[in-house]
Amino acid sequence: MEWDALLRYEFCELEGHKARIYPVLKWLSYDNMPSYLKRCFSYCSIYPRDHVVEKDDLVQLWAAEGFIQSQGTRAIEDVGRQYFEELYSRSFFSPVPTIGGDQQRYKMHELIHDLARFVSTSVCFCMEDKMPCLVSSNARHVSLLYENTQLPRLEVFYKYTKLRTFTLLPKFPSIPRPVMLRPNFPSNLGEVPYEFFERLGCLRVLNLSRSPITKLPESIGNLIHLRYLNLSHTRIELLPKPITTICGLETLKLKSCPKLLRLPENLKDLIKLRHLDFDRHRQLSSMPIDIGKLTSLETLHAFRVGKEKGYQIEELKNMSCLRGSISITNLDNVADFVQAEVAMLHKKKYIDRLELEWNGIRGLVQPVQQEVLTGLEPHARLKELRVAGYCGLLFPSWIANSAFSKLESIDLENCPFCELLPSLGQLPALKKLLIQNMSTLDVVDHLFCGSSVAFLSLETLTLRDMPELISWTGLRDNDMPCLRDLSIDSCPKLATIPSFQYLTALQCLDINRCPQLQSLPEGRLPSSLKTLIILESDILKDRCKVGEGADWNKIRWIPKILIEDMVIPAQRPDNQIDEVHDAPENLFGSRNSLLVCCVILFPLFVLFMRSLYRYLSQARA
């Protein structure tokens, strides 16, 4: 049943009727749900009102609690996402807009949230640290709201020995505050009491993210049933060794932990670990040895290649379940094609985003890197690719292979010795292309587009930091039909660019720091263009000078023009008829609108009255 109309009411309007409304809602929605959805829905009552959750994180929590039923060979999280979609289709969740980021975020309307609390009875609780006594002795899933300025007392939970979920939730997670000791709290600031894990041995979910903890006691090894551990956004410095003895651990989240520089060496013993979630751009000193033994891993956002056995790229060989994104860095430590191919990236069909990064600091051409990049060919289902620090002369052929029919985004960054761009124009789904810091590239020609119509899906193109680039040519009439945003930045020797008049979807043209560019492209600019930006390009600046520049008539009609921080209002050419002021007056907005309406509508009115008269005459007869 759809609840959209009901959810528009504020909870305060329904307060006097909640005793009648909740049973009705329960009968209409909750009671008709399958049992597996009931558990997932009621579990959400551990969060406070208006709490925003990430879809994938909630699914992982359900999996840790055993709420998701396996369906043959389908991944548990895939089944969990299906559960979520079923709840979403019942209007139990509403999406929350996000700016950037890959995660889908949602929250419950307060009425639905209260329904979850209503049906979870004495099992699920969300409380403040000042009222822990209100928790039932039968509680299984608990979240604790606490002030950012104070570390909550955890000793009060020692008596709840059957807890399966414990979550710390700061009241103001977006506002970092200094941590203060509370009275009677252990003197070690940010340290979880040793007895906490001894008493709560049934925990399956432990979420301490965004809390002020800096250290975990070794008693965490007592949590033999633990499936989910989240320490993200904390200042924890070291994970205790006994954590690797929790053999059933499936999810370990360590995002935004700036003090954590290395992972436990025996992490390989967590053979059921499926999600090892830490920042892909964080600088770990090294990966744990023999991480390749974690063959169930699905989430591994970063892998830092080492030289020694147990740290090499071959550790990725048997990780066939990897999905989502992965950044492979320190590729300078891969010796040759054979070593690279052993990683078997071409068989990892669930990886959507791949980053391949060399250190790029030797200052010399490295022919072996071309062999390595050839051996790192990914699966054809890849959607996003980033190559950085590559010191080979040419890119391998696979990078422009049209078989990559789902590849939507490519970033080629800091490739100082590449003198020729691959024929990326033949990638049918490519929407975003960034090419930057190619210090020896001097020409972009027809080879960039390829032999047939090129860049059919491209929407954004950025050429940046190319100190030797002199000319860009080879763009044909039908190329780039969907291009909306074009940016040419920091190309100090660029003197020639192709005609843009056939880029019929182009909306924004941004030319920065191109002092040798002689003029705007030949021919007219496309009529779709809405924004033109020219910065630190003196020749263009003079040619586009208001009223007298050689290219002024080409650009005067563009709605938004910015030249050297000066906004220039659009001006119509002298011979252009003003469509607003010179057009005939609107039919029903003219001075004679009443007369026009009468002329048009009166015959219709007469016809209607005649028909009505005939009908009434027949009725009397």
C-alpha positions as CSV (number, residue, x, y, z in Angstrom):
1,M,0.0,0.0,0.0
2,E,1.2,3.6,-0.8
3,W,1.6,5.9,2.1
4,D,2.6,9.1,0.3
5,A,-0.5,11.0,1.2
6,L,-0.4,9.9,4.8
7,L,3.2,10.8,5.2
8,R,2.6,14.4,4.4
9,Y,1.0,14.8,7.8
10,E,3.3,15.8,10.6
11,F,3.5,13.4,13.6
12,C,2.2,16.1,16.0
13,E,-1.1,16.2,14.1
14,L,-1.6,12.5,14.7
15,E,-0.4,12.4,18.3
16,G,-3.9,12.2,19.8
17,H,-4.8,9.3,17.5
18,K,-1.7,7.2,17.7
19,A,-3.3,4.6,19.9
20,R,-5.7,3.9,17.0
21,I,-3.4,4.7,14.0
22,Y,-0.5,2.3,14.9
23,P,-2.6,-0.8,15.1
24,V,-4.2,0.1,11.8
25,L,-0.9,0.8,10.1
26,K,0.4,-2.5,11.6
27,W,-2.6,-4.4,10.2
28,L,-2.4,-2.7,6.7
29,S,1.3,-2.9,6.2
30,Y,3.4,-4.8,8.7
31,D,1.1,-7.8,9.3
32,N,1.0,-8.5,5.5
33,M,4.8,-8.4,5.1
34,P,6.8,-11.7,4.7
35,S,8.6,-12.7,7.9
36,Y,12.0,-11.8,6.5
37,L,10.9,-8.2,5.8
38,K,9.4,-7.9,9.2
39,R,12.7,-8.5,10.9
40,C,14.6,-6.1,8.6
41,F,12.0,-3.4,9.1
42,S,11.7,-3.6,12.9
43,Y,15.5,-3.6,13.2
44,C,15.5,0.0,11.8
45,S,13.9,1.2,15.1
46,I,17.4,1.2,16.7
47,Y,18.0,4.5,14.9
48,P,16.6,7.9,16.0
49,R,14.1,9.8,14.0
50,D,15.3,11.4,10.8
51,H,18.5,9.3,10.9
52,V,20.1,8.9,7.5
53,V,21.3,5.4,6.6
54,E,23.3,4.1,3.6
55,K,21.6,1.4,1.7
56,D,24.6,-1.0,1.5
57,D,25.5,-0.4,5.1
58,L,22.0,-1.4,6.3
59,V,22.1,-4.5,4.1
60,Q,25.4,-5.5,5.7
61,L,23.9,-5.1,9.1
62,W,20.9,-7.3,8.2
63,A,23.4,-9.9,6.8
64,A,25.4,-9.8,10.1
65,E,22.2,-10.4,12.1
66,G,21.2,-13.4,9.9
67,F,18.1,-11.7,8.6
68,I,18.8,-12.5,5.0
69,Q,17.9,-15.9,3.6
70,S,20.3,-17.3,1.0
71,Q,18.9,-17.9,-2.5
72,G,21.1,-20.4,-4.3
73,T,24.3,-18.9,-5.7
74,R,23.1,-15.3,-5.3
75,A,25.3,-13.1,-3.1
76,I,23.8,-12.4,0.3
77,E,24.1,-8.7,-0.2
78,D,22.2,-9.0,-3.5
79,V,19.3,-10.6,-1.7
80,G,19.5,-8.0,1.0
81,R,19.3,-5.2,-1.6
82,Q,16.2,-6.9,-3.0
83,Y,14.7,-6.8,0.6
84,F,15.5,-3.1,0.7
85,E,13.8,-2.4,-2.6
86,E,10.7,-4.2,-1.4
87,L,10.6,-2.0,1.7
88,Y,11.2,1.1,-0.5
89,S,8.4,0.1,-2.8
90,R,6.1,0.1,0.2
91,S,7.2,3.7,0.9
92,F,8.9,2.7,4.1
93,F,12.1,4.6,3.0
94,S,12.5,7.9,1.2
95,P,15.7,8.9,-0.6
96,V,18.0,11.7,0.7
97,P,19.7,13.9,-1.9
98,T,23.5,13.6,-1.9
99,I,26.2,15.8,-3.3
100,G,28.8,13.5,-4.8
101,G,29.6,10.1,-3.4
102,D,28.5,6.7,-4.5
103,Q,26.4,5.7,-1.6
104,Q,22.6,5.8,-1.8
105,R,21.2,7.3,1.4
106,Y,17.7,7.1,2.8
107,K,15.6,7.8,5.9
108,M,12.2,6.9,7.3
109,H,9.3,9.3,7.8
110,E,8.8,9.7,11.6
111,L,5.4,8.0,11.4
112,I,6.9,4.9,9.8
113,H,9.8,5.1,12.2
114,D,7.4,5.0,15.1
115,L,5.6,2.1,13.5
116,A,8.9,0.2,13.5
117,R,9.3,1.1,17.2
118,F,5.8,-0.1,17.8
119,V,6.3,-3.5,16.3
120,S,9.8,-4.1,17.7
121,T,8.4,-4.1,21.3
122,S,11.1,-4.9,23.8
123,V,13.7,-6.1,21.4
124,C,15.1,-3.0,19.7
125,F,15.9,0.3,21.5
126,C,17.3,3.7,20.7
127,M,18.1,5.7,23.8
128,E,20.2,8.5,25.2
129,D,23.1,8.0,27.4
130,K,21.3,9.6,30.3
131,M,18.5,7.0,30.3
132,P,20.0,3.5,29.9
133,C,17.8,2.1,32.7
134,L,14.8,2.2,30.3
135,V,16.1,-0.7,28.3
136,S,14.3,-4.0,28.8
137,S,16.3,-7.0,30.0
138,N,15.2,-8.8,26.9
139,A,16.8,-6.2,24.6
140,R,18.8,-7.6,21.6
141,H,19.5,-4.6,19.5
142,V,20.5,-1.2,21.1
143,S,21.8,2.1,19.9
144,L,23.1,4.8,22.3
145,L,22.9,8.5,21.5
146,Y,25.5,10.6,23.3
147,E,26.9,14.1,23.3
148,N,30.0,14.6,21.2
149,T,31.7,16.4,24.1
150,Q,31.4,13.4,26.4
151,L,32.3,9.8,26.2
152,P,29.4,7.6,27.2
153,R,29.7,5.2,30.1
154,L,29.5,1.7,28.8
155,E,29.6,-0.1,32.2
156,V,25.8,0.3,32.5
157,F,25.4,-2.3,29.7
158,Y,27.2,-5.1,31.5
159,K,23.9,-6.6,32.6
160,Y,22.5,-6.9,29.1
161,T,24.5,-10.0,28.3
162,K,22.2,-11.1,25.4
163,L,22.8,-8.0,23.3
164,R,23.4,-8.8,19.6
165,T,23.7,-5.2,18.3
166,F,25.5,-2.3,20.0
167,T,25.8,1.0,18.2
168,L,27.2,4.3,19.4
169,L,25.5,7.3,17.7
170,P,26.8,10.9,18.3
171,K,24.0,13.4,18.4
172,F,25.9,15.8,16.1
173,P,28.1,13.6,13.9
174,S,28.9,16.4,11.5
175,I,30.3,18.6,14.2
176,P,33.7,17.3,15.6
177,R,34.2,18.4,19.2
178,P,36.9,17.8,21.7
179,V,36.2,14.8,23.9
180,M,35.8,15.3,27.7
181,L,35.9,12.8,30.5
182,R,32.8,12.1,32.4
183,P,32.8,11.5,36.2
184,N,33.7,8.0,37.2
185,F,34.9,7.2,33.7
186,P,38.1,5.2,33.3
187,S,41.2,7.4,33.2
188,N,42.2,6.1,29.7
189,L,40.5,8.6,27.5
190,G,38.9,6.9,24.4
191,E,39.5,3.4,25.6
192,V,36.7,0.8,25.8
193,P,36.6,-0.9,29.2
194,Y,38.2,-4.4,29.2
195,E,35.1,-6.0,30.8
196,F,32.7,-4.6,28.1
197,F,33.6,-7.4,25.7
198,E,33.8,-10.0,28.4
199,R,30.2,-9.3,29.4
200,L,28.7,-8.9,25.9
201,G,29.9,-12.1,24.3
202,C,26.8,-12.5,22.1
203,L,27.4,-9.4,20.0
204,R,27.1,-9.8,16.3
205,V,27.2,-6.1,15.4
206,L,29.5,-3.6,17.0
207,N,29.4,-0.1,15.6
208,L,31.7,2.5,17.3
209,S,32.1,4.7,14.2
210,R,32.4,8.5,14.8
211,S,33.1,7.9,18.5
212,P,36.1,9.2,20.4
213,I,37.8,5.8,20.9
214,T,41.5,5.5,20.3
215,K,42.1,2.0,21.5
216,L,40.3,-1.4,21.8
217,P,41.1,-3.9,24.6
218,E,42.3,-7.4,23.7
219,S,39.1,-8.8,25.2
220,I,37.5,-8.1,21.9
221,G,38.7,-11.6,21.0
222,N,35.8,-12.9,23.2
223,L,33.3,-11.7,20.7
224,I,33.3,-15.1,18.9
225,H,29.8,-14.4,17.3
226,L,30.8,-10.9,15.9
227,R,30.0,-10.5,12.2
228,Y,30.2,-6.7,11.8
229,L,32.7,-4.2,13.2
230,N,32.7,-0.5,12.3
231,L,35.5,1.7,13.6
232,S,35.2,4.4,10.8
233,H,35.8,8.0,11.5
234,T,37.7,7.3,14.8
235,R,41.3,8.0,15.9
236,I,42.1,4.4,16.6
237,E,45.8,3.8,16.2
238,L,46.1,0.0,16.3
239,L,43.8,-3.0,16.0
240,P,44.4,-5.6,18.8
241,K,45.8,-8.9,17.6
242,P,43.0,-11.0,19.0
243,I,40.7,-9.4,16.4
244,T,42.1,-11.8,13.9
245,T,40.8,-14.8,16.0
246,I,37.1,-13.8,15.3
247,C,36.8,-16.3,12.5
248,G,33.2,-15.4,11.7
249,L,33.8,-11.7,11.1
250,E,32.4,-10.7,7.7
251,T,32.6,-6.9,7.7
252,L,35.4,-4.7,8.9
253,K,35.0,-0.9,8.3
254,L,38.0,1.4,8.8
255,K,37.2,4.5,6.7
256,S,38.7,7.8,7.7
257,C,40.9,6.5,10.5
258,P,43.9,8.8,10.1
259,K,46.0,7.3,12.9
260,L,45.7,3.8,11.7
261,L,48.7,3.1,9.5
262,R,48.8,-0.7,9.3
263,L,46.4,-3.6,9.6
264,P,47.1,-6.8,11.7
265,E,49.5,-9.2,10.1
266,N,47.3,-12.2,10.7
267,L,44.3,-10.6,8.9
268,K,44.5,-13.6,6.6
269,D,42.9,-15.8,9.3
270,L,39.6,-14.0,8.9
271,I,38.6,-16.4,6.1
272,K,34.9,-15.4,6.1
273,L,35.7,-11.7,5.7
274,R,33.7,-10.2,2.8
275,H,34.1,-6.5,3.3
276,L,37.4,-4.8,4.2
277,D,36.4,-1.2,3.8
278,F,39.1,1.5,4.2
279,D,39.9,4.6,2.2
280,R,41.5,3.8,-1.2
281,H,43.7,6.9,-1.0
282,R,45.0,6.3,2.5
283,Q,48.7,5.5,2.8
284,L,49.0,2.2,4.5
285,S,52.6,1.3,5.1
286,S,51.9,-2.1,3.5
287,M,49.1,-4.6,3.0
288,P,48.9,-7.5,5.5
289,I,50.8,-10.6,4.4
290,D,49.0,-13.2,2.4
291,I,45.8,-11.2,2.1
292,G,45.1,-13.3,-1.0
293,K,43.9,-16.0,1.3
294,L,40.8,-14.0,1.9
295,T,39.1,-15.4,-1.1
296,S,35.6,-14.4,0.0
297,L,36.4,-10.7,-0.1
298,E,34.0,-8.6,-2.1
299,T,35.0,-5.1,-0.9
300,L,38.7,-4.1,-1.1
301,H,39.0,-0.5,-2.1
302,A,42.8,-0.4,-2.2
303,F,45.7,-2.8,-2.7
304,R,49.3,-1.6,-2.2
305,V,51.7,-3.8,-4.2
306,G,54.8,-4.9,-2.4
307,K,58.0,-6.6,-3.6
308,E,58.3,-9.5,-1.3
309,K,56.4,-12.8,-1.4
310,G,53.0,-12.5,0.2
311,Y,52.7,-8.8,-0.6
312,Q,52.9,-9.0,-4.4
313,I,50.2,-8.4,-7.0
314,E,49.6,-12.2,-7.3
315,E,47.7,-11.9,-4.0
316,L,44.7,-10.7,-6.1
317,K,44.7,-13.9,-8.2
318,N,42.1,-15.9,-6.3
319,M,39.9,-12.9,-5.2
320,S,37.3,-13.6,-7.8
321,C,34.4,-12.2,-5.7
322,L,35.8,-8.6,-5.7
323,R,33.2,-6.1,-6.7
324,G,32.7,-2.3,-6.8
325,S,35.9,-0.3,-6.9
326,I,39.6,-1.1,-6.3
327,S,42.7,1.1,-6.5
328,I,46.0,-0.8,-7.1
329,T,49.0,1.4,-6.2
330,N,52.7,0.9,-6.1
331,L,52.7,-0.8,-9.5
332,D,56.4,0.0,-9.9
333,N,56.9,-3.2,-7.9
334,V,55.4,-5.4,-10.7
335,A,58.3,-6.8,-12.6
336,D,56.8,-7.8,-15.9
337,F,53.8,-8.9,-18.0
338,V,53.7,-12.4,-16.4
339,Q,53.5,-11.0,-12.9
340,A,50.8,-8.6,-13.9
341,E,48.7,-11.2,-15.7
342,V,48.7,-13.5,-12.6
343,A,46.4,-11.0,-10.9
344,M,43.8,-12.1,-13.4
345,L,41.9,-8.8,-13.5
346,H,40.3,-9.9,-16.7
347,K,38.3,-12.5,-14.8
348,K,37.0,-10.2,-12.0
349,K,33.7,-9.4,-13.7
350,Y,32.1,-7.6,-10.7
351,I,34.7,-4.8,-10.5
352,D,33.1,-1.5,-11.7
353,R,35.9,1.0,-11.1
354,L,39.6,0.3,-11.5
355,E,42.5,2.6,-10.6
356,L,46.0,1.6,-11.7
357,E,48.7,3.8,-10.3
358,W,52.5,4.0,-10.5
359,N,54.6,6.3,-8.4
360,G,55.9,8.0,-11.5
361,I,58.9,9.6,-9.8
362,R,61.9,8.1,-11.7
363,G,61.9,10.7,-14.5
364,L,62.8,8.0,-17.1
365,V,60.9,6.0,-19.7
366,Q,59.9,2.6,-18.3
367,P,59.2,0.2,-21.2
368,V,58.4,-2.5,-18.7
369,Q,55.4,-0.5,-17.6
370,Q,53.8,-1.0,-21.0
371,E,54.1,-4.7,-20.5
372,V,52.6,-4.5,-17.0
373,L,49.7,-2.4,-18.2
374,T,49.0,-4.8,-21.0
375,G,48.9,-7.7,-18.4
376,L,46.5,-5.7,-16.2
377,E,43.6,-5.8,-18.7
378,P,40.3,-5.8,-16.8
379,H,37.0,-7.5,-17.5
380,A,35.0,-6.0,-20.3
381,R,32.2,-5.0,-17.9
382,L,34.3,-2.3,-16.3
383,K,32.6,1.1,-16.0
384,E,35.3,3.5,-14.8
385,L,39.1,3.4,-15.4
386,R,41.9,5.6,-14.0
387,V,45.5,5.3,-15.0
388,A,48.1,7.5,-13.2
389,G,51.9,7.8,-13.0
390,Y,52.3,5.5,-16.1
391,C,55.8,6.0,-17.7
392,G,55.4,3.9,-20.8
393,L,55.5,5.3,-24.3
394,L,52.3,3.8,-25.6
395,F,49.0,2.6,-24.1
396,P,48.1,-1.0,-24.8
397,S,45.4,-1.7,-27.3
398,W,42.8,-3.0,-24.8
399,I,42.3,0.5,-23.4
400,A,40.6,1.6,-26.6
401,N,38.9,-1.7,-27.4
402,S,35.2,-1.3,-28.3
403,A,34.5,-4.5,-26.5
404,F,34.5,-2.4,-23.3
405,S,30.9,-1.5,-24.0
406,K,30.1,-0.3,-20.5
407,L,33.1,1.9,-20.0
408,E,31.7,5.3,-19.1
409,S,34.6,7.2,-17.6
410,I,38.4,7.3,-18.2
411,D,41.0,9.4,-16.4
412,L,44.6,9.4,-17.8
413,E,46.8,11.4,-15.4
414,N,50.5,12.1,-15.1
415,C,51.7,9.9,-18.0
416,P,54.7,12.0,-18.9
417,F,56.2,10.0,-21.8
418,C,53.1,9.1,-23.8
419,E,53.4,10.8,-27.2
420,L,50.3,9.3,-28.7
421,L,46.7,9.0,-27.3
422,P,44.8,5.8,-27.9
423,S,41.7,5.8,-30.1
424,L,39.3,6.3,-27.3
425,G,36.7,7.6,-29.7
426,Q,35.6,4.0,-30.5
427,L,34.4,3.3,-26.9
428,P,30.7,3.3,-27.4
429,A,29.6,4.2,-23.8
430,L,32.3,6.7,-22.8
431,K,30.7,9.7,-21.2
432,K,33.5,11.4,-19.3
433,L,37.1,11.7,-20.4
434,L,39.9,13.5,-18.4
435,I,43.4,13.7,-19.9
436,Q,45.9,15.7,-17.8
437,N,49.6,16.2,-17.2
438,M,50.8,14.5,-20.4
439,S,54.1,16.5,-20.6
440,T,55.4,15.2,-23.9
441,L,52.2,15.0,-25.9
442,D,52.4,17.5,-28.7
443,V,49.6,16.6,-31.2
444,V,46.1,15.3,-30.9
445,D,45.0,14.2,-34.3
446,H,42.5,11.9,-36.1
447,L,44.0,8.8,-34.4
448,F,42.4,10.0,-31.2
449,C,38.9,9.6,-32.7
450,G,39.6,6.4,-34.7
451,S,38.4,5.3,-38.1
452,S,34.6,5.7,-37.7
453,V,32.2,8.1,-36.0
454,A,33.8,8.9,-32.6
455,F,32.7,9.6,-29.0
456,L,29.1,8.9,-29.6
457,S,28.2,9.1,-25.9
458,L,30.9,11.6,-24.6
459,E,29.4,14.4,-22.5
460,T,32.5,15.8,-20.7
461,L,36.0,16.3,-22.1
462,T,38.9,17.9,-20.2
463,L,42.4,18.4,-21.6
464,R,44.6,19.8,-18.9
465,D,48.3,20.5,-18.1
466,M,49.9,19.6,-21.5
467,P,52.9,21.9,-21.8
468,E,54.0,20.6,-25.3
469,L,50.6,20.3,-27.0
470,I,50.6,22.4,-30.1
471,S,47.6,21.4,-32.1
472,W,44.3,19.5,-31.8
473,T,42.9,18.4,-35.1
474,G,41.0,15.5,-36.7
475,L,37.5,16.2,-35.3
476,R,34.9,15.3,-37.9
477,D,31.3,16.6,-38.5
478,N,29.5,13.8,-36.7
479,D,32.0,13.3,-33.8
480,M,31.0,14.0,-30.2
481,P,27.3,14.6,-30.8
482,C,26.5,14.5,-27.1
483,L,29.4,16.6,-25.8
484,R,28.1,19.2,-23.3
485,D,31.2,20.4,-21.4
486,L,34.6,21.0,-23.0
487,S,37.5,22.3,-20.9
488,I,41.0,23.1,-22.3
489,D,43.3,24.2,-19.4
490,S,47.0,24.9,-19.1
491,C,48.2,24.2,-22.6
492,P,50.7,27.0,-23.1
493,K,51.8,26.1,-26.6
494,L,48.4,25.2,-28.0
495,A,47.8,27.2,-31.2
496,T,45.2,25.3,-33.1
497,I,41.9,23.7,-32.2
498,P,39.3,22.1,-34.5
499,S,35.9,23.5,-35.5
500,F,33.2,23.1,-32.9
501,Q,30.2,24.1,-35.1
502,Y,29.0,20.5,-35.3
503,L,29.1,20.0,-31.5
504,T,25.3,20.6,-31.4
505,A,25.0,19.7,-27.7
506,L,27.8,21.8,-26.4
507,Q,26.7,24.0,-23.5
508,C,30.0,25.1,-21.8
509,L,33.3,26.0,-23.3
510,D,36.1,26.7,-20.9
511,I,39.5,27.8,-22.2
512,N,42.1,28.6,-19.5
513,R,45.8,29.4,-19.6
514,C,46.3,28.9,-23.4
515,P,48.3,32.1,-24.3
516,Q,49.3,30.9,-27.8
517,L,45.8,30.0,-29.0
518,Q,45.4,32.2,-32.0
519,S,41.6,32.4,-32.3
520,L,38.4,30.7,-31.5
521,P,37.8,27.7,-33.9
522,E,36.9,28.3,-37.5
523,G,33.2,28.6,-38.4
524,R,30.4,29.5,-36.0
525,L,30.0,28.2,-32.5
526,P,27.1,25.9,-31.9
527,S,23.8,27.6,-31.0
528,S,23.5,25.3,-27.9
529,L,26.4,27.1,-26.2
530,K,25.3,28.8,-23.0
531,T,28.6,29.5,-21.2
532,L,32.0,30.7,-22.5
533,I,34.9,31.1,-20.1
534,I,38.3,32.5,-21.2
535,L,41.0,33.0,-18.6
536,E,44.7,33.9,-18.9
537,S,44.6,33.6,-22.7
538,D,45.7,37.0,-24.0
539,I,45.3,36.5,-27.7
540,L,41.8,35.2,-27.3
541,K,41.0,37.9,-24.9
542,D,41.9,40.6,-27.5
543,R,40.0,38.8,-30.2
544,C,36.9,38.6,-28.1
545,K,37.0,42.2,-26.9
546,V,33.5,43.7,-26.7
547,G,32.4,45.5,-29.9
548,E,35.7,45.4,-31.7
549,G,37.4,42.0,-31.3
550,A,37.7,39.9,-34.4
551,D,35.8,37.1,-32.8
552,W,33.3,39.3,-30.9
553,N,30.4,38.5,-33.4
554,K,31.0,34.8,-32.9
555,I,30.3,35.0,-29.2
556,R,28.1,38.1,-28.5
557,W,24.8,36.0,-28.4
558,I,26.1,33.6,-25.7
559,P,24.0,34.0,-22.6
560,K,26.9,33.8,-20.1
561,I,30.4,35.1,-21.0
562,L,33.3,35.4,-18.6
563,I,36.6,36.8,-19.8
564,E,39.3,37.4,-17.2
565,D,36.8,37.6,-14.3
566,M,34.6,40.1,-16.2
567,V,31.0,39.0,-16.9
568,I,29.8,40.2,-20.3
569,P,26.1,40.3,-20.9
570,A,24.8,38.6,-24.1
571,Q,24.0,40.9,-27.0
572,R,22.0,40.0,-30.1
573,P,23.4,40.7,-33.6
574,D,22.0,43.8,-35.2
575,N,20.0,42.0,-37.8
576,Q,18.4,39.5,-35.4
577,I,14.7,40.1,-34.8
578,D,13.8,40.2,-31.2
579,E,11.5,37.2,-30.8
580,V,10.0,38.6,-27.6
581,H,9.2,42.2,-28.5
582,D,8.8,42.1,-32.3
583,A,6.7,38.9,-32.5
584,P,2.9,39.2,-32.9
585,E,1.1,39.5,-29.7
586,N,-0.1,36.3,-28.0
587,L,-3.5,35.4,-29.2
588,F,-5.1,35.5,-25.8
589,G,-2.9,38.3,-24.4
590,S,-3.5,41.0,-27.0
591,R,-5.6,44.1,-26.6
592,N,-8.3,42.6,-28.8
593,S,-8.4,39.3,-26.9
594,L,-12.1,39.6,-26.0
595,L,-13.0,40.2,-29.6
596,V,-10.8,37.3,-30.8
597,C,-12.4,34.9,-28.2
598,C,-15.9,35.9,-29.3
599,V,-15.1,35.3,-33.0
600,I,-13.7,31.9,-32.3
601,L,-16.0,30.6,-29.5
602,F,-19.4,32.1,-30.5
603,P,-20.0,29.6,-33.4
604,L,-19.1,26.8,-31.1
605,F,-21.6,28.0,-28.5
606,V,-24.4,28.3,-31.1
607,L,-23.7,24.7,-32.2
608,F,-23.8,23.5,-28.6
609,M,-27.1,25.2,-27.9
610,R,-28.7,23.7,-31.0
611,S,-27.7,20.3,-30.0
612,L,-29.0,20.8,-26.5
613,Y,-32.3,22.0,-27.8
614,R,-32.8,18.9,-30.0
615,Y,-31.9,16.6,-27.1
616,L,-34.5,18.3,-24.8
617,S,-37.2,18.2,-27.6
618,Q,-36.7,14.5,-28.0
619,A,-36.8,13.9,-24.3
620,R,-40.2,15.6,-24.0
621,A,-41.6,13.6,-26.9
